[in-house]
């Protein structure tokens, strides 16, 4: 179910279908798909959507916040311009 929602909704309009998250995940979005949640980041300049984690709605926000933030940091570092 989550894969179908990602493919259909996030490729069409990730801001419309997602919900903005609050601190400490401010700036990220969530997509609901049945009992699963998808945490993602929209990189407008690159026209990309980074899916950071997919997890059960009951545990994803409490148990995996650190993992989500770490993945975001790694993705940004990979795409940072080199000098």
Phi, psi and omega in degrees: 000316182296319180298319179295317179295319178298310182298315184282310189273316185287334176282335181278302183199086186298331179285323181292318186274341182264168176240134179292142178264159179259174180308139008271006181257025180305136180097349178257169180234160172235148176238130180268136176213097183057236179268003181259154174232144179243122176262129182214163181236139177256121177255091188298317182300323181268352184056050181231153171239124180257111174282117186267321179198148174237130182201171179295137185299334183282337187236345189299318187282321182280315188272341189236016180301316180299318179297318180298312181294322177296317179295321178298315180300316180295319179296318179295321180294323180296328186259001181292139179297138178267149181247000000 
